[in-house]
Amino acid sequence: MSATQHPRQDPQANDALQQEMDEQMLQDRMRDIGRKLLVLSGKGGVGKSTVAANLAVALSQAGKRVGLLDIDVHGPSIPKLLGLEGRSLQVTSGEILPLAISSTLSVMSLGFLLSSLDDAVIWRGPRKYGVIRQFLKDVAWGRLDYLVVDSPPGTGDEPLSVAQLVGSPAEAVIVTTPQQLSIADVRRCISFCRTLKLPIAGIVENMSGYVCPECGRKTDLFKTGSGKALALELGLPLLGQIPIDPHVVILGDAGTPFAGSMMDCPAARAFASIVQSILARDGQTGNNTNEIQTKETHRMKIAIPLVDGRLSMHFGHCEQFMLVESDGQNRIVNKTLLTAPPHEPGVLPAWLHEQGANVIIAGGMGMRAQQLFAQSGISVVVGAPAEEPEQIVAAYLSGTLETGDNVCDH
């Protein structure tokens, strides 16, 4: 072989190397993001994009670094809701630069790639997967506290792709309306999340009655409370019930986020409560920190309610708690056995907060108790098996803890 000749390259080897590099880039990109909130719905028309857009805006106004990713392939609504129609993207050094709305909020949407508002996206599954993967891999988000993902409705290829690609820590925010037809679809959405072992941050019941702006009287146009009843039945947090408000529609059509309007009305107060519930789940209820709180980089104290040395199926029935402390490398560094105070409403969340706990893992827990723990800055994990506490904590820290239904023997 002469000096100018080169051995024939193996195309399969090149493809494998490129796939490996792409996967590493995707993981590196996702590692810079604290929490991923996948806004899902079982069906269209429930206000999922409105919830996603305003959630991202409200989190950024709380001092968090937030990215908003719109991967609703067939109906990207985020550009319209945020007044970004007609904007184009910049690509530099192989990276896509998201649109910066403020110093703490950036946005990426498929709508930015369409040449006309009338363009229809006619793609099959593999093409959709490739675009979603590219958005996650190539968009230069930088370090984020939250990535809010506006997913397409249903349980098809697009939400499945996102759930599989984003990695942990990721959670689903499920949006529904009070009608039974919507609730039936939400059940399938919840089953989808549990099959994928995607934790559910909670349920948002949108269009939960109409509040007259003149007299303040509430009328249940589509009934109300079905989302709350479903959350209670399945042991999931109800993040909030947002009433129908004409201002939400007017501001959305004008491209102004409702969360940024500073209005004082039932819908605004309901949405503020949802955001506080999200923030409370990782103990970030103030504006004094932008640190990304993840299991990989922060010390944790995990509370395990015990009966006979194993996890109690109901936290309030135990006489002891084991506090297991981990370092920033997912290693258990300390264990403390504590006698629980008498169980009365609100006592245990406050007591465990005083002990420094920021996570509680239980077999079962009622909705009200979960809210009280959230208010104390303690994340709740339910459906854990009745195993020894060290095994449970080790599985939780490694991301392999398998949880089932919210089982409660109360």
N, C-alpha and C positions, 0 to 999 in steps of 0.2 A: 504494500500500500504506500503510495507516495505521500509526501509531506502535505500536499494540498487536499488529500482525500480524508474524509471523515467516516467513522463507522455509521451505518444506517441507524437512525433513531427509531425506537419502538413507539409507535403512536399510542398504544395502550399504556405504556409506562408513563408517557407524557401526560395522558389524560388522568391517570391515577395520581400523579404528582400535583397536577393542577387542582384536582378535587381535594387533595389533602391540604393544599395551601388555602383554598377557599374556605374549608371547614375551620382551619385555624384562625383565619381572619374573622369569620362569623363569631367564633367563641370569644375572641379578643374584644370584638365590638360589644357583645352582650355582657361581657364581664365588667364593662365600665358603667353598666346600668344597674341601679339599685333594685327597684321593684318594677315589674311589668304588669300592668293592669289591662287585661283583655276584656273589652266591653262587648258582650255577646247578647244575642237575643234569639229566641226560638223561631221568630217570624219577623217579617218586615213591618214597618209602619208603627212601631212602638216608641219612636223617639230615641233610638239608640245613639245616632250620631249627635243629636243635641246634647244628650247626657255626656258622651265622650268629650265633645268640644268644651263644654262648660266645666267638666271635671278637670281637664288639663289646665284651663285658664285659672280656675280657683286654686289648684295646687301650686301653680307658678306664683300666684298672688300671695300665697302663704310662705313664700321664700324658697320654694323648692325648684330645682333645675328639672325641667319637664320637656319631654319630646312627645309630640302627638303624631301618630302614624295612622294614616287612612288607607287601609287595604281593602275597602269595599269596592272590589274590582268593577262591578257592574253599576254601581251608583255612588261614586265618591261625592259626599256632601260637605266635607269639611271646608273646602275652598269657599263655598257659598256662605256657610255659617260664620266664617271668620273674615269675610270680605277680601278674599285672596284670589278671586277669579281673574284669569288673565295673566297671573304671575308666572314666571318661568324659573327654572332651576339652573344652577351653575354646577359644572363638573370640573374639578381640578385634581390633577395627579391621580386620576382613576377613582376619586371619591365624589359622591354626590353631596352637595351642601344643602341642608334643609333651610327653609325660609325662617329667618329669625323674626319672631313677632315682638319679642322684648328680650331683655338680657337673660331672662329665665325660661323662655318658651320658644321652641322651634317646631316647625311643622313640615311633614312630608306627606304628599298625597298623590295617588295615581292621576287625579284630576289635573295636576300640573303638567302632565305629559300629553294631554289631549289637546289637539289643535283647535277643536271647536266644542262648545257645550252640547252640540247635537251628535257628537261622535259616540258610537256604540262600541263597546269592547266585546269582541266575539272571539273568545279564546277557549281552548280546551284545557283540561286539568293540568298537564305538564307545563304549559306556558304560564298559567297562573302561578304554579308553584315556583317556577323560575323567577318571576318578577317579585314575588313576596320574599324569596330568599335574597334577591339582589337588594331589595329595600333594606333588609335587616343587615346585610353584609357590607354594603357599599355606602350607606348614608353615614356621614361623619357627624354623629350626634355629639361626640365628646362624652364627658362624664355627666351622667344624669342621676337624679334621685328617683325619677319615675319616667317610664315610657308608657303612655296611654295608647292603646291600639283600638281603633274603630274597626271592628271585624264585620264581615258580611253576615247577614242573618242566616239562621239555620245551623246545620251541623255537617256541612259539606267540605269540599277540598280546602277552601281558603282558611276557615277557622282551624281546621285540623292541621294545616301546614304551619300556621302561626304558633299554635300550641306546642308543636313538636320542635320548632326551630328556636324559640326565644330562650329556652332554658329556664332555670330557676334563679331567684325567686319570682314566680309568676302566679297571678291569681285572676280569677274571673269575676267580673262585675256583670250580673245578669239583669237585663232590663225587660220588664213586662208591663202590660196594662191589665186592668182588673177583669176583663172579660174571660170567661172560662175557656174560649178558644185559644186565647193567648197563653193562659196558664197551662193548658195541655201541651203546647209547644215548649214552654219553659221546662216542663218535666223532662222532655227529651233532651233539652239543652243541659240540664243538670246531670242526667245520665251520661251524656257525652263527656262532661267534665270529669265525672268520677271514673269512667272507663279509662280516660287518659291520665288519671291521678293528678288532675289540675285542681288545686285548692280553689274554693269559692269564697271570695271576700264578702259577698252578700248579694241580696236582691234589691233592686230599685223598682218600686211600683210607680210608673209614670201615668199621667192622665188620671190621677186618683181624685176624681171629682172636679167640679168647676166652682171656683169661688168668685162671686160677683164683685167686681171692682168698686161698685157703688155702695152696696149695702153690706158686703162681707158674708152674705149667706152662701153656704156650700150646697151644691146640688150634685148628686151622684149620677152623672150621665151614663156611665158604663158600669154601674155598681162600684163598690170600693172594698178594699180589705182582702181581696183574693190573694194578692201577693204576700200580704202579711200572714194570712192563714197558711199558705204554702211554706213560707219560711219557718213558721212554728212547727208545722207537720214534719218537715225534713231536717229540723235542727240547724237552720242556716240563719245568719244575721239578716235582719231587714234593715238595709241602710237608710231607707227613707221612702216617703210617699209624696210625690210631686203633683200638686193639683194642676189642672188646666188653667193657663194664664194667657190672655191675649198678648201680653207684653213679650212673652217668650217667642211667639210667632212673629210679631212685628220686628223685634230685634234680630231674630235669626234671618229673616228676609233681608234686613238691612245690612247684614254682615257684621253685626255687633254682638259679641258674646254676652249672654244674659248674666253670667257670673261677674262680668266687669262693669255692670251698670250701677252697682251700689244701691239697687232698689230695695225698699223694705216692703215686702208683700209675702203672702203665704208660700208662694213658689220659691222665692229667694231664701226664705228661712228654711224650707225643706231641703233645698240644695246645700245650704251652708252646713246643715246637720249631717248630710251625706259625706261631705268633704272632711268634716271633723272625725267622723267614724273611720274613714280611710286613714287619716293621719294617726289616729289613736292606735291603730292596729300595730304600728311599729314604734309607738311611743313618741312620735314626732308631732306634737300638738302646738308647738310655738314656732316663732320665726328666727330663732337664735342659732340654727344650725343648718348647714347644707350638706352635712356628711352623709354618705351613702351607708345605710344601716343594713348590713348583710351578715349572715351567719359566718361567712368566710373571714370577715375582717374585724368583728367586734366580740368582746366577751359577753357571755350570756349567763343568766341564772334561770334555770328551768324548774318549775314546780311540778311535782308528781304527787297526787293524792294516793295514799297507801291504805290497803287493807291486807293484813297478813303478809306484808312484804311485797305485795304486788299492786299494780295500778288499780285503784277503785273505779268501778263503773260509774259512780257519781261522786263528784268532788266534795259535795256537802255531807256525805255519809262517812267520811274518813276521820280518823282520830289523829293521823300523822301526815305530814308532808315531807318529802325529801326534796331539798334544794340541790340541784346538780349544776355546778358552775363549769363552763367551758372557756378555753382561751380562744384567741383569734384563729387558731389552726384546727378547730373542731376536735380538740382533745379535752377530755374530762380532767379537771385539775382539782376539784374539791367537791365533797358531798357533805350535806348537813341534814340531820334528821330533827324535825321540829314537831312539837305537839300543837295541834290546831286549836284555836280558840273555839268557844261554843258557836255553833252554826246559826247565824241569824242573817237575814237579808242585808247584803252590803258589807258584812264584816270581813269575810275572807278576801275579797278583792283588795280592800284597803290594807289589811294585815300583810298580805303577800307583797303588796307594793312597798310597804315599810321594810320588808326583808330583802328588797332589791330584786325581786323576781320580775322578769320581763316576758316570760312565756309560761303558760300553764298547759299541760297535756292531760286530757281526761277522756274517759270513755263516753260520758254524756254530760250535757249541760244545757239548761234552758236558755231561751232567748234573752230574758231579762238579765240573767247572770252574765251572759256573754257581753251585753252592753255595759254592765258595771265594770267588768274586767277591762274592757276597751277604754272606758273613762279613766281607769287607773293606769293606763299605758301598758297593759299586759295583753299580749297576743294569745289567742285561744286556739288550741288544736283539739278537736273532738273526734271520737270514733276510734281511739287508740285501743289496742288489745290489752288484756289483763296480764301483762308480763312484768318482769322485774324492772325497776326504774332505770338501771344502767343500760339494759338492752334497749329500752324505749328511747332514751336520750341519744345513745350511739346511732340508732337508726335515723332519728330525727336530724341529727347533725350531718349525717352522710347523705341525706335526701332519700333514704330507702324505707322510711316509716310507712307502712301500709295502714291506712285508716278506712274504717267502714262507716256504717250509719251512726248517727248520734244516739247511742244507746244509753238509756237512763233507767236505773232501777228504782227511781224515786216514785 
